[in-house]
Amino acid sequence: MTQIEYITVREFYNDNKSRLKLSLLTSENGFSRRITKSDTHRPGLALAGFVELFTYDRVQVLGNTEIRYLRTLSEEKIIESIKRFIEFEIPCIIVTNDNKLPPYFIQVATRRYISILSTPLTTTNLIHLMGDYLDLKFALVTSIHASLVDVYGVGLLVTGRSGIGKSEVALDLVERGHRLVADDVVVITRTADDVLTGKGTDLYEHHIELRGVGIIDVKKIFGIRGVRIRKRIEAEIHLVDWDSKTTYDRTGLDQSNVTILGVTIPQIILPINPGKNMTVICETIAMNQLLKLYGFDTAKEFNRRLKEHIKHKKIGKADPKAKSFLKDFE
C-alpha cells in the first residue's frame, strides 16, 4: 500500500494546463513548491486579516468574491492585505473567471516564488475538476495479483492462486462481449469517497498471459470494444480448488466480504472442478449483483418465502397455486 506525499506545482501545471485551461501569470520560479494536500482553500478571511485558522498549505483559489473584496480596498489597504497573505508558505494560487489581479499581487508573488495561475473556469467548476485530480493523486494505492473485468457494467475482481485460471476466465468473458480492464497485476486506488478503482500497469495494459500460448494483446485481437482503461471494483470472485471436505455457501445468505484499502466489498468464493462453466457463473454473479444494487436480494427473498411456506403449513393452509399442477402430467 502506497500514498504519495506531494506533487510539485510544475507537475500539477503540466497535468492540468489543457484540462483546466491554465495560464501562468508569474515566472516558473515557484514551480518547485510542493502541493501536499488534496483539499483546496478560498482565502477570503485571510485577505480580510483573519489568519489564525488560515490553511495556507493548500492550493489557494481566488474567485469573484475575493477579487471584488480587494477592489473595495484603498491602495494602502490592498498592499497591507496582500503582504499579510503572501508571507505564508503557499503552494500556488489560482485565479478563476479570468479575473484581473492588482499588479502588486503579481509582483510580490513573483518575488516570493509563488506561482499564480489563471483560468476562465468558474470557481465551482475549477474546484470540482481540480478536486478529482488531487483526490486521485493523493489516493491510497495497492497492487494485487488478479484479473479485473467489466461484466454487464459490474467490476469483477477475479483472484486465486497462481495458475488456477484467472486469465482464462477473463479471456472467455472478453470473447463473450465483456471488457478487460487488467490481467495479472491490478493497480487498485481508493478515492476519497471510499470507492475502489482498478486499472492495469502502463507496461502490461490490456495484455493477458496464457500458459502454453504466451502473452496476447486483447485490444489488438478483440478490438476497442473488448477493453477499458479503468473500472470501479464492486465484487471479488475468489477461485479455489474444489475440496470435498469443505462446505461452501449454497444459499447466498452467508455473504462473505473482503476488505481492500479499508473498503469492504462482497466476496464470492467459487470452487473449481471439471465441467463447471466459470464464465456463465461470473456473468450470473454480475447480474445478481446488479439486482442487489436495485434492492432485490434473491437469497433473502427466497428465505422469506420459505419461512412463509413453513408458517402456512403449520396452520394447515395449502398453497393455492399447487392445485393448478395436480392434473399436469407433462
Phi and psi restraints in degrees (value plus and minus 20) as a CYANA .aco file:
   2 THR   PHI    -153.1  -113.1
   2 THR   PSI     140.5   180.5
   3 GLN   PHI    -175.4  -135.4
   3 GLN   PSI     106.1   146.1
   4 ILE   PHI     -90.4   -50.4
   4 ILE   PSI     130.4   170.4
   5 GLU   PHI    -109.4   -69.4
   5 GLU   PSI     -49.9    -9.9
   6 TYR   PHI    -184.0  -144.0
   6 TYR   PSI     142.9   182.9
   7 ILE   PHI    -147.6  -107.6
   7 ILE   PSI     133.4   173.4
   8 THR   PHI    -103.2   -63.2
   8 THR   PSI     140.7   180.7
   9 VAL   PHI     -82.9   -42.9
   9 VAL   PSI     -53.5   -13.5
  10 ARG   PHI     -81.4   -41.4
  10 ARG   PSI     -65.8   -25.8
  11 GLU   PHI     -83.2   -43.2
  11 GLU   PSI     -62.5   -22.5
  12 PHE   PHI     -81.2   -41.2
  12 PHE   PSI     -64.6   -24.6
  13 TYR   PHI     -85.7   -45.7
  13 TYR   PSI     -65.9   -25.9
  14 ASN   PHI     -84.9   -44.9
  14 ASN   PSI     -57.8   -17.8
  15 ASP   PHI     -91.6   -51.6
  15 ASP   PSI     -47.8    -7.8
  16 ASN   PHI    -139.3   -99.3
  16 ASN   PSI     -14.7    25.3
  17 LYS   PHI     -75.7   -35.7
  17 LYS   PSI     -67.5   -27.5
  18 SER   PHI    -100.0   -60.0
  18 SER   PSI     -63.2   -23.2
  19 ARG   PHI     -83.7   -43.7
  19 ARG   PSI     -60.5   -20.5
  20 LEU   PHI    -121.3   -81.3
  20 LEU   PSI     -16.4    23.6
  21 LYS   PHI      35.7    75.7
  21 LYS   PSI      29.6    69.6
  22 LEU   PHI    -106.6   -66.6
  22 LEU   PSI     123.4   163.4
  23 SER   PHI    -152.5  -112.5
  23 SER   PSI     127.5   167.5
  24 LEU   PHI    -114.7   -74.7
  24 LEU   PSI     105.6   145.6
  25 LEU   PHI    -116.5   -76.5
  25 LEU   PSI     -36.5     3.5
  26 THR   PHI    -135.7   -95.7
  26 THR   PSI    -190.2  -150.2
  27 SER   PHI    -100.3   -60.3
  27 SER   PSI     155.3   195.3
  28 GLU   PHI    -104.8   -64.8
  28 GLU   PSI     -11.9    28.1
  29 ASN   PHI     -83.2   -43.2
  29 ASN   PSI     -43.1    -3.1
  30 GLY   PHI    -111.3   -71.3
  30 GLY   PSI     -16.2    23.8
  31 PHE   PHI     -89.1   -49.1
  31 PHE   PSI     -37.4     2.6
  32 SER   PHI    -104.5   -64.5
  32 SER   PSI     -27.8    12.2
  33 ARG   PHI     -84.6   -44.6
  33 ARG   PSI     133.9   173.9
  34 ARG   PHI    -126.1   -86.1
  34 ARG   PSI     117.4   157.4
  35 ILE   PHI    -120.6   -80.6
  35 ILE   PSI      99.7   139.7
  36 THR   PHI    -134.7   -94.7
  36 THR   PSI     -22.6    17.4
  37 LYS   PHI    -147.2  -107.2
  37 LYS   PSI     126.1   166.1
  38 SER   PHI    -103.8   -63.8
  38 SER   PSI     -34.4     5.6
  39 ASP   PHI    -102.7   -62.7
  39 ASP   PSI     135.3   175.3
  40 THR   PHI    -134.8   -94.8
  40 THR   PSI     151.6   191.6
  41 HIS   PHI    -164.1  -124.1
  41 HIS   PSI     120.6   160.6
  42 ARG   PHI    -125.7   -85.7
  42 ARG   PSI      93.5   133.5
  43 PRO   PHI    -110.2   -70.2
  43 PRO   PSI      20.3    60.3
  44 GLY   PHI     -78.5   -38.5
  44 GLY   PSI     -66.7   -26.7
  45 LEU   PHI     -85.9   -45.9
  45 LEU   PSI     -58.4   -18.4
  46 ALA   PHI     -83.1   -43.1
  46 ALA   PSI     -60.4   -20.4
  47 LEU   PHI     -86.2   -46.2
  47 LEU   PSI     -49.3    -9.3
  48 ALA   PHI    -101.5   -61.5
  48 ALA   PSI     -28.4    11.6
  49 GLY   PHI      96.4   136.4
  49 GLY   PSI     -31.6     8.4
  50 PHE   PHI    -113.6   -73.6
  50 PHE   PSI      84.9   124.9
  51 VAL   PHI    -138.3   -98.3
  51 VAL   PSI     -12.3    27.7
  52 GLU   PHI     -84.3   -44.3
  52 GLU   PSI     -52.8   -12.8
  53 LEU   PHI    -133.8   -93.8
  53 LEU   PSI       5.8    45.8
  54 PHE   PHI     -93.0   -53.0
  54 PHE   PSI      94.7   134.7
  55 THR   PHI    -108.2   -68.2
  55 THR   PSI      57.0    97.0
  56 TYR   PHI     -93.8   -53.8
  56 TYR   PSI     -35.5     4.5
  57 ASP   PHI    -102.6   -62.6
  57 ASP   PSI      -7.2    32.8
  58 ARG   PHI    -132.9   -92.9
  58 ARG   PSI     144.9   184.9
  59 VAL   PHI     -83.1   -43.1
  59 VAL   PSI     107.4   147.4
  60 GLN   PHI    -115.2   -75.2
  60 GLN   PSI     108.7   148.7
  61 VAL   PHI    -132.9   -92.9
  61 VAL   PSI     100.6   140.6
  62 LEU   PHI    -124.1   -84.1
  62 LEU   PSI      93.3   133.3
  63 GLY   PHI    -126.0   -86.0
  63 GLY   PSI    -183.1  -143.1
  64 ASN   PHI     -78.3   -38.3
  64 ASN   PSI     -60.3   -20.3
  65 THR   PHI     -81.0   -41.0
  65 THR   PSI     -68.1   -28.1
  66 GLU   PHI     -86.8   -46.8
  66 GLU   PSI     -61.6   -21.6
  67 ILE   PHI     -87.4   -47.4
  67 ILE   PSI     -62.5   -22.5
  68 ARG   PHI     -86.4   -46.4
  68 ARG   PSI     -52.6   -12.6
  69 TYR   PHI     -82.9   -42.9
  69 TYR   PSI     -65.5   -25.5
  70 LEU   PHI     -81.5   -41.5
  70 LEU   PSI     -54.5   -14.5
  71 ARG   PHI     -89.6   -49.6
  71 ARG   PSI     -38.0     2.0
  72 THR   PHI    -102.0   -62.0
  72 THR   PSI     -32.0     8.0
  73 LEU   PHI    -108.4   -68.4
  73 LEU   PSI     135.2   175.2
  74 SER   PHI     -93.3   -53.3
  74 SER   PSI     146.7   186.7
  75 GLU   PHI     -77.8   -37.8
  75 GLU   PSI     -60.8   -20.8
  76 GLU   PHI     -85.4   -45.4
  76 GLU   PSI     -63.0   -23.0
  77 LYS   PHI     -89.4   -49.4
  77 LYS   PSI     -54.8   -14.8
  78 ILE   PHI     -81.3   -41.3
  78 ILE   PSI     -66.8   -26.8
  79 ILE   PHI     -82.3   -42.3
  79 ILE   PSI     -62.4   -22.4
  80 GLU   PHI     -82.6   -42.6
  80 GLU   PSI     -63.9   -23.9
  81 SER   PHI     -85.2   -45.2
  81 SER   PSI     -65.4   -25.4
  82 ILE   PHI     -87.8   -47.8
  82 ILE   PSI     -61.3   -21.3
  83 LYS   PHI     -79.0   -39.0
  83 LYS   PSI     -65.3   -25.3
  84 ARG   PHI     -83.6   -43.6
  84 ARG   PSI     -60.6   -20.6
  85 PHE   PHI     -92.0   -52.0
  85 PHE   PSI     -63.1   -23.1
  86 ILE   PHI     -98.5   -58.5
  86 ILE   PSI     -31.1     8.9
  87 GLU   PHI     -92.0   -52.0
  87 GLU   PSI     -37.4     2.6
  88 PHE   PHI     -98.4   -58.4
  88 PHE   PSI     136.5   176.5
  89 GLU   PHI    -101.3   -61.3
  89 GLU   PSI      57.0    97.0
  90 ILE   PHI    -104.7   -64.7
  90 ILE   PSI     115.3   155.3
  91 PRO   PHI     -83.2   -43.2
  91 PRO   PSI     -73.5   -33.5
  92 CYS   PHI    -187.9  -147.9
  92 CYS   PSI     148.0   188.0
  93 ILE   PHI    -145.8  -105.8
  93 ILE   PSI     116.5   156.5
  94 ILE   PHI    -141.6  -101.6
  94 ILE   PSI     108.3   148.3
  95 VAL   PHI    -124.3   -84.3
  95 VAL   PSI     104.7   144.7
  96 THR   PHI    -114.5   -74.5
  96 THR   PSI     150.7   190.7
  97 ASN   PHI      37.4    77.4
  97 ASN   PSI       2.5    42.5
  98 ASP   PHI      33.6    73.6
  98 ASP   PSI      13.2    53.2
  99 ASN   PHI     -85.7   -45.7
  99 ASN   PSI     128.6   168.6
 100 LYS   PHI    -114.3   -74.3
 100 LYS   PSI     108.1   148.1
 101 LEU   PHI    -109.0   -69.0
 101 LEU   PSI     133.3   173.3
 102 PRO   PHI     -78.9   -38.9
 102 PRO   PSI     117.4   157.4
 103 PRO   PHI     -73.0   -33.0
 103 PRO   PSI     -54.2   -14.2
 104 TYR   PHI     -82.7   -42.7
 104 TYR   PSI     -55.4   -15.4
 105 PHE   PHI     -79.1   -39.1
 105 PHE   PSI     -67.4   -27.4
 106 ILE   PHI     -87.6   -47.6
 106 ILE   PSI     -57.8   -17.8
 107 GLN   PHI     -83.9   -43.9
 107 GLN   PSI     -68.5   -28.5
 108 VAL   PHI     -92.0   -52.0
 108 VAL   PSI     -52.9   -12.9
 109 ALA   PHI     -86.1   -46.1
 109 ALA   PSI     -58.1   -18.1
 110 THR   PHI     -83.9   -43.9
 110 THR   PSI     -61.5   -21.5
 111 ARG   PHI     -85.8   -45.8
 111 ARG   PSI     -52.0   -12.0
 112 ARG   PHI    -109.7   -69.7
 112 ARG   PSI     -15.5    24.5
 113 TYR   PHI      37.5    77.5
 113 TYR   PSI      25.0    65.0
 114 ILE   PHI    -135.4   -95.4
 114 ILE   PSI     100.1   140.1
 115 SER   PHI     -94.7   -54.7
 115 SER   PSI     115.8   155.8
 116 ILE   PHI    -134.6   -94.6
 116 ILE   PSI     104.5   144.5
 117 LEU   PHI    -133.6   -93.6
 117 LEU   PSI     127.9   167.9
 118 SER   PHI    -142.3  -102.3
 118 SER   PSI     127.3   167.3
 119 THR   PHI    -164.9  -124.9
 119 THR   PSI     126.7   166.7
 120 PRO   PHI     -99.1   -59.1
 120 PRO   PSI     -28.2    11.8
 121 LEU   PHI     -86.1   -46.1
 121 LEU   PSI     132.7   172.7
 122 THR   PHI     -91.2   -51.2
 122 THR   PSI     141.5   181.5
 123 THR   PHI     -81.2   -41.2
 123 THR   PSI     -61.7   -21.7
 124 THR   PHI     -81.9   -41.9
 124 THR   PSI     -66.9   -26.9
 125 ASN   PHI     -84.6   -44.6
 125 ASN   PSI     -61.9   -21.9
 126 LEU   PHI     -81.4   -41.4
 126 LEU   PSI     -69.6   -29.6
 127 ILE   PHI     -82.6   -42.6
 127 ILE   PSI     -58.0   -18.0
 128 HIS   PHI     -84.2   -44.2
 128 HIS   PSI     -71.1   -31.1
 129 LEU   PHI     -88.7   -48.7
 129 LEU   PSI     -61.6   -21.6
 130 MET   PHI     -88.3   -48.3
 130 MET   PSI     -55.2   -15.2
 131 GLY   PHI     -82.6   -42.6
 131 GLY   PSI     -61.0   -21.0
 132 ASP   PHI     -80.2   -40.2
 132 ASP   PSI     -64.7   -24.7
 133 TYR   PHI     -84.1   -44.1
 133 TYR   PSI     -68.9   -28.9
 134 LEU   PHI     -88.8   -48.8
 134 LEU   PSI     -56.7   -16.7
 135 ASP   PHI     -79.7   -39.7
 135 ASP   PSI     -61.6   -21.6
 136 LEU   PHI     -90.1   -50.1
 136 LEU   PSI     -58.9   -18.9
 137 LYS   PHI     -84.6   -44.6
 137 LYS   PSI     -59.4   -19.4
 138 PHE   PHI    -119.0   -79.0
 138 PHE   PSI      -6.7    33.3
 139 ALA   PHI     -95.0   -55.0
 139 ALA   PSI     136.6   176.6
 140 LEU   PHI     -90.7   -50.7
 140 LEU   PSI     118.7   158.7
 141 VAL   PHI    -153.7  -113.7
 141 VAL   PSI     120.0   160.0
 142 THR   PHI    -164.4  -124.4
 142 THR   PSI     142.7   182.7
 143 SER   PHI    -144.0  -104.0
 143 SER   PSI     117.1   157.1
 144 ILE   PHI    -153.4  -113.4
 144 ILE   PSI     137.5   177.5
 145 HIS   PHI    -103.8   -63.8
 145 HIS   PSI      86.4   126.4
 146 ALA   PHI    -188.3  -148.3
 146 ALA   PSI     159.2   199.2
 147 SER   PHI    -142.4  -102.4
 147 SER   PSI     127.0   167.0
 148 LEU   PHI    -148.3  -108.3
 148 LEU   PSI     103.9   143.9
 149 VAL   PHI    -151.3  -111.3
 149 VAL   PSI     119.5   159.5
 150 ASP   PHI    -108.4   -68.4
 150 ASP   PSI      89.9   129.9
 151 VAL   PHI    -136.1   -96.1
 151 VAL   PSI      91.1   131.1
 152 TYR   PHI      34.3    74.3
 152 TYR   PSI      13.5    53.5
 153 GLY   PHI      65.7   105.7
 153 GLY   PSI     -19.4    20.6
 154 VAL   PHI    -125.4   -85.4
 154 VAL   PSI     107.1   147.1
 155 GLY   PHI     -99.9   -59.9
 155 GLY   PSI      89.7   129.7
 156 LEU   PHI    -123.8   -83.8
 156 LEU   PSI     100.4   140.4
 157 LEU   PHI    -114.4   -74.4
 157 LEU   PSI      94.0   134.0
 158 VAL   PHI    -118.8   -78.8
 158 VAL   PSI      96.4   136.4
 159 THR   PHI    -140.5  -100.5
 159 THR   PSI     152.7   192.7
 160 GLY   PHI     129.9   169.9
 160 GLY   PSI     153.2   193.2
 161 ARG   PHI     -83.5   -43.5
 161 ARG   PSI     140.9   180.9
 162 SER   PHI     -83.3   -43.3
 162 SER   PSI     110.8   150.8
 163 GLY   PHI      67.3   107.3
 163 GLY   PSI     -16.6    23.4
 164 ILE   PHI     -98.9   -58.9
 164 ILE   PSI     -37.6     2.4
 165 GLY   PHI     100.0   140.0
 165 GLY   PSI       0.9    40.9
 166 LYS   PHI     -81.4   -41.4
 166 LYS   PSI     -67.0   -27.0
 167 SER   PHI     -85.6   -45.6
 167 SER   PSI     -58.0   -18.0
 168 GLU   PHI     -84.4   -44.4
 168 GLU   PSI     -60.2   -20.2
 169 VAL   PHI     -83.1   -43.1
 169 VAL   PSI     -64.7   -24.7
 170 ALA   PHI     -81.9   -41.9
 170 ALA   PSI     -63.4   -23.4
 171 LEU   PHI     -84.6   -44.6
 171 LEU   PSI     -61.7   -21.7
 172 ASP   PHI     -83.9   -43.9
 172 ASP   PSI     -57.3   -17.3
 173 LEU   PHI     -86.1   -46.1
 173 LEU   PSI     -59.3   -19.3
 174 VAL   PHI     -84.5   -44.5
 174 VAL   PSI     -61.4   -21.4
 175 GLU   PHI     -82.6   -42.6
 175 GLU   PSI     -46.6    -6.6
 176 ARG   PHI    -110.3   -70.3
 176 ARG   PSI     -12.5    27.5
 177 GLY   PHI      85.9   125.9
 177 GLY   PSI     -16.4    23.6
 178 HIS   PHI    -111.8   -71.8
 178 HIS   PSI    -199.9  -159.9
 179 ARG   PHI    -143.9  -103.9
 179 ARG   PSI     107.6   147.6
 180 LEU   PHI    -100.7   -60.7
 180 LEU   PSI     112.7   152.7
 181 VAL   PHI    -121.6   -81.6
 181 VAL   PSI     -68.3   -28.3
 182 ALA   PHI    -179.5  -139.5
 182 ALA   PSI     131.8   171.8
 183 ASP   PHI    -155.0  -115.0
 183 ASP   PSI     131.0   171.0
 184 ASP   PHI      55.3    95.3
 184 ASP   PSI     -83.7   -43.7
 185 VAL   PHI    -142.0  -102.0
 185 VAL   PSI     101.3   141.3
 186 VAL   PHI    -130.5   -90.5
 186 VAL   PSI     101.1   141.1
 187 VAL   PHI    -109.7   -69.7
 187 VAL   PSI      96.2   136.2
 188 ILE   PHI    -127.8   -87.8
 188 ILE   PSI     110.9   150.9
 189 THR   PHI    -139.0   -99.0
 189 THR   PSI     115.3   155.3
 190 ARG   PHI    -124.9   -84.9
 190 ARG   PSI      97.7   137.7
 191 THR   PHI    -109.1   -69.1
 191 THR   PSI     155.2   195.2
 192 ALA   PHI     -81.8   -41.8
 192 ALA   PSI     -47.6    -7.6
 193 ASP   PHI    -111.6   -71.6
 193 ASP   PSI       4.8    44.8
 194 ASP   PHI      38.1    78.1
 194 ASP   PSI      22.5    62.5
 195 VAL   PHI    -129.9   -89.9
 195 VAL   PSI     113.1   153.1
 196 LEU   PHI    -114.2   -74.2
 196 LEU   PSI     106.4   146.4
 197 THR   PHI    -143.4  -103.4
 197 THR   PSI     113.6   153.6
 198 GLY   PHI    -135.1   -95.1
 198 GLY   PSI     130.0   170.0
 199 LYS   PHI    -173.4  -133.4
 199 LYS   PSI     149.9   189.9
 200 GLY   PHI    -108.0   -68.0
 200 GLY   PSI     152.7   192.7
 201 THR   PHI     -95.6   -55.6
 201 THR   PSI     137.6   177.6
 202 ASP   PHI     -80.9   -40.9
 202 ASP   PSI     -58.0   -18.0
 203 LEU   PHI     -96.3   -56.3
 203 LEU   PSI     -60.8   -20.8
 204 TYR   PHI    -120.3   -80.3
 204 TYR   PSI     -13.0    27.0
 205 GLU   PHI     -72.4   -32.4
 205 GLU   PSI     107.2   147.2
 206 HIS   PHI      42.8    82.8
 206 HIS   PSI       6.1    46.1
 207 HIS   PHI    -131.1   -91.1
 207 HIS   PSI     130.2   170.2
 208 ILE   PHI    -148.9  -108.9
 208 ILE   PSI     116.4   156.4
 209 GLU   PHI    -119.2   -79.2
 209 GLU   PSI     100.4   140.4
 210 LEU   PHI    -132.4   -92.4
 210 LEU   PSI     100.3   140.3
 211 ARG   PHI     -81.4   -41.4
 211 ARG   PSI     107.9   147.9
 212 GLY   PHI      73.6   113.6
 212 GLY   PSI     -39.7     0.3
 213 VAL   PHI    -129.7   -89.7
 213 VAL   PSI     -67.4   -27.4
 214 GLY   PHI      94.9   134.9
 214 GLY   PSI    -181.0  -141.0
 215 ILE   PHI    -109.9   -69.9
 215 ILE   PSI     110.1   150.1
 216 ILE   PHI    -139.2   -99.2
 216 ILE   PSI     131.4   171.4
 217 ASP   PHI    -118.4   -78.4
 217 ASP   PSI      83.4   123.4
 218 VAL   PHI     -83.7   -43.7
 218 VAL   PSI     -58.6   -18.6
 219 LYS   PHI     -83.6   -43.6
 219 LYS   PSI     -59.7   -19.7
 220 LYS   PHI     -92.7   -52.7
 220 LYS   PSI     -58.7   -18.7
 221 ILE   PHI     -97.9   -57.9
 221 ILE   PSI     -66.6   -26.6
 222 PHE   PHI    -120.6   -80.6
 222 PHE   PSI     -28.5    11.5
 223 GLY   PHI      67.5   107.5
 223 GLY   PSI     157.2   197.2
 224 ILE   PHI     -84.9   -44.9
 224 ILE   PSI     -43.9    -3.9
 225 ARG   PHI     -90.1   -50.1
 225 ARG   PSI     -34.6     5.4
 226 GLY   PHI    -114.8   -74.8
 226 GLY   PSI     -16.2    23.8
 227 VAL   PHI    -159.3  -119.3
 227 VAL   PSI     141.1   181.1
 228 ARG   PHI    -168.7  -128.7
 228 ARG   PSI     137.3   177.3
 229 ILE   PHI     -95.1   -55.1
 229 ILE   PSI     -66.6   -26.6
 230 ARG   PHI    -166.1  -126.1
 230 ARG   PSI     141.1   181.1
 231 LYS   PHI    -175.9  -135.9
 231 LYS   PSI     123.4   163.4
 232 ARG   PHI     -87.1   -47.1
 232 ARG   PSI     116.1   156.1
 233 ILE   PHI    -112.0   -72.0
 233 ILE   PSI     100.2   140.2
 234 GLU   PHI    -135.3   -95.3
 234 GLU   PSI     -34.4     5.6
 235 ALA   PHI    -181.4  -141.4
 235 ALA   PSI     131.2   171.2
 236 GLU   PHI    -132.9   -92.9
 236 GLU   PSI     110.9   150.9
 237 ILE   PHI    -125.1   -85.1
 237 ILE   PSI      92.9   132.9
 238 HIS   PHI    -122.0   -82.0
 238 HIS   PSI      90.5   130.5
 239 LEU   PHI    -101.6   -61.6
 239 LEU   PSI     110.7   150.7
 240 VAL   PHI    -152.0  -112.0
 240 VAL   PSI     137.7   177.7
 241 ASP   PHI     -92.8   -52.8
 241 ASP   PSI     119.2   159.2
 242 TRP   PHI     -82.1   -42.1
 242 TRP   PSI     112.5   152.5
 243 ASP   PHI    -152.3  -112.3
 243 ASP   PSI      94.4   134.4
 244 SER   PHI     -84.7   -44.7
 244 SER   PSI     -38.0     2.0
 245 LYS   PHI    -109.0   -69.0
 245 LYS   PSI     -27.9    12.1
 246 THR   PHI    -116.4   -76.4
 246 THR   PSI     119.2   159.2
 247 THR   PHI    -114.8   -74.8
 247 THR   PSI     101.9   141.9
 248 TYR   PHI    -125.1   -85.1
 248 TYR   PSI     133.0   173.0
 249 ASP   PHI     -82.9   -42.9
 249 ASP   PSI     108.6   148.6
 250 ARG   PHI    -136.5   -96.5
 250 ARG   PSI     -26.7    13.3
 251 THR   PHI    -135.0   -95.0
 251 THR   PSI     -47.5    -7.5
 252 GLY   PHI      69.8   109.8
 252 GLY   PSI     -19.6    20.4
 253 LEU   PHI     -97.4   -57.4
 253 LEU   PSI     -51.5   -11.5
 254 ASP   PHI    -113.7   -73.7
 254 ASP   PSI      53.0    93.0
 255 GLN   PHI     -87.4   -47.4
 255 GLN   PSI     102.9   142.9
 256 SER   PHI    -106.8   -66.8
 256 SER   PSI     134.2   174.2
 257 ASN   PHI    -153.7  -113.7
 257 ASN   PSI     138.3   178.3
 258 VAL   PHI    -153.2  -113.2
 258 VAL   PSI     125.3   165.3
 259 THR   PHI    -130.7   -90.7
 259 THR   PSI     103.9   143.9
 260 ILE   PHI    -144.5  -104.5
 260 ILE   PSI     102.4   142.4
 261 LEU   PHI      33.8    73.8
 261 LEU   PSI      13.9    53.9
 262 GLY   PHI      63.9   103.9
 262 GLY   PSI     -20.2    19.8
 263 VAL   PHI    -127.0   -87.0
 263 VAL   PSI     109.5   149.5
 264 THR   PHI    -116.3   -76.3
 264 THR   PSI     109.6   149.6
 265 ILE   PHI    -150.3  -110.3
 265 ILE   PSI     139.0   179.0
 266 PRO   PHI     -83.7   -43.7
 266 PRO   PSI     124.3   164.3
 267 GLN   PHI    -145.8  -105.8
 267 GLN   PSI     107.4   147.4
 268 ILE   PHI    -129.2   -89.2
 268 ILE   PSI      95.5   135.5
 269 ILE   PHI    -107.2   -67.2
 269 ILE   PSI      95.7   135.7
 270 LEU   PHI    -136.2   -96.2
 270 LEU   PSI      88.0   128.0
 271 PRO   PHI     -95.1   -55.1
 271 PRO   PSI     120.6   160.6
 272 ILE   PHI    -125.7   -85.7
 272 ILE   PSI     109.3   149.3
 273 ASN   PHI    -164.7  -124.7
 273 ASN   PSI     141.7   181.7
 274 PRO   PHI     -75.9   -35.9
 274 PRO   PSI     117.0   157.0
 275 GLY   PHI      72.0   112.0
 275 GLY   PSI     -28.2    11.8
 276 LYS   PHI    -103.4   -63.4
 276 LYS   PSI     106.2   146.2
 277 ASN   PHI    -104.4   -64.4
 277 ASN   PSI      73.3   113.3
 278 MET   PHI     -87.4   -47.4
 278 MET   PSI     -53.3   -13.3
 279 THR   PHI     -85.9   -45.9
 279 THR   PSI     -67.3   -27.3
 280 VAL   PHI     -83.4   -43.4
 280 VAL   PSI     -57.6   -17.6
 281 ILE   PHI     -84.0   -44.0
 281 ILE   PSI     -61.5   -21.5
 282 CYS   PHI     -83.4   -43.4
 282 CYS   PSI     -60.7   -20.7
 283 GLU   PHI     -82.4   -42.4
 283 GLU   PSI     -61.2   -21.2
 284 THR   PHI     -85.3   -45.3
 284 THR   PSI     -58.8   -18.8
 285 ILE   PHI     -81.5   -41.5
 285 ILE   PSI     -63.0   -23.0
 286 ALA   PHI     -82.9   -42.9
 286 ALA   PSI     -64.9   -24.9
 287 MET   PHI     -86.7   -46.7
 287 MET   PSI     -57.0   -17.0
 288 ASN   PHI     -86.2   -46.2
 288 ASN   PSI     -55.2   -15.2
 289 GLN   PHI     -85.7   -45.7
 289 GLN   PSI     -58.3   -18.3
 290 LEU   PHI     -83.2   -43.2
 290 LEU   PSI     -60.7   -20.7
 291 LEU   PHI     -79.0   -39.0
 291 LEU   PSI     -61.6   -21.6
 292 LYS   PHI     -85.1   -45.1
 292 LYS   PSI     -57.4   -17.4
 293 LEU   PHI     -84.1   -44.1
 293 LEU   PSI     -48.8    -8.8
 294 TYR   PHI    -111.1   -71.1
 294 TYR   PSI     -10.3    29.7
 295 GLY   PHI      71.3   111.3
 295 GLY   PSI     -10.6    29.4
 296 PHE   PHI    -134.9   -94.9
 296 PHE   PSI      95.6   135.6
 297 ASP   PHI    -128.3   -88.3
 297 ASP   PSI      87.8   127.8
 298 THR   PHI     -78.5   -38.5
 298 THR   PSI     -64.4   -24.4
 299 ALA   PHI     -82.2   -42.2
 299 ALA   PSI     -64.8   -24.8
 300 LYS   PHI     -88.0   -48.0
 300 LYS   PSI     -57.5   -17.5
 301 GLU   PHI     -86.5   -46.5
 301 GLU   PSI     -62.2   -22.2
 302 PHE   PHI     -84.1   -44.1
 302 PHE   PSI     -59.9   -19.9
 303 ASN   PHI     -83.6   -43.6
 303 ASN   PSI     -58.1   -18.1
 304 ARG   PHI     -84.8   -44.8
 304 ARG   PSI     -64.1   -24.1
 305 ARG   PHI     -85.2   -45.2
 305 ARG   PSI     -58.0   -18.0
 306 LEU   PHI     -83.6   -43.6
 306 LEU   PSI     -61.6   -21.6
 307 LYS   PHI     -85.0   -45.0
 307 LYS   PSI     -59.9   -19.9
 308 GLU   PHI     -84.5   -44.5
 308 GLU   PSI     -59.9   -19.9
 309 HIS   PHI     -82.6   -42.6
 309 HIS   PSI     -64.8   -24.8
 310 ILE   PHI     -83.5   -43.5
 310 ILE   PSI     -60.9   -20.9
 311 LYS   PHI     -83.7   -43.7
 311 LYS   PSI     -62.7   -22.7
 312 HIS   PHI     -86.3   -46.3
 312 HIS   PSI     -58.0   -18.0
 313 LYS   PHI     -85.6   -45.6
 313 LYS   PSI     -55.2   -15.2
 314 LYS   PHI     -87.6   -47.6
 314 LYS   PSI     -51.8   -11.8
 315 ILE   PHI    -119.2   -79.2
 315 ILE   PSI      -9.9    30.1
 316 GLY   PHI      62.5   102.5
 316 GLY   PSI      -0.4    39.6
 317 LYS   PHI    -118.6   -78.6
 317 LYS   PSI     103.5   143.5
 318 ALA   PHI    -103.4   -63.4
 318 ALA   PSI     134.2   174.2
 319 ASP   PHI     -93.4   -53.4
 319 ASP   PSI      96.1   136.1
 320 PRO   PHI     -82.0   -42.0
 320 PRO   PSI     -46.7    -6.7
 321 LYS   PHI     -91.3   -51.3
 321 LYS   PSI     -43.0    -3.0
 322 ALA   PHI     -86.7   -46.7
 322 ALA   PSI     -49.6    -9.6
 323 LYS   PHI     -82.5   -42.5
 323 LYS   PSI     -52.5   -12.5
 324 SER   PHI     -89.0   -49.0
 324 SER   PSI     -34.6     5.4
 325 PHE   PHI    -121.2   -81.2
 325 PHE   PSI     -22.3    17.7
 326 LEU   PHI     -85.5   -45.5
 326 LEU   PSI     -51.8   -11.8
 327 LYS   PHI    -126.4   -86.4
 327 LYS   PSI      -3.0    37.0
 328 ASP   PHI    -115.8   -75.8
 328 ASP   PSI      87.8   127.8
 329 PHE   PHI    -124.8   -84.8
 329 PHE   PSI       2.1    42.1
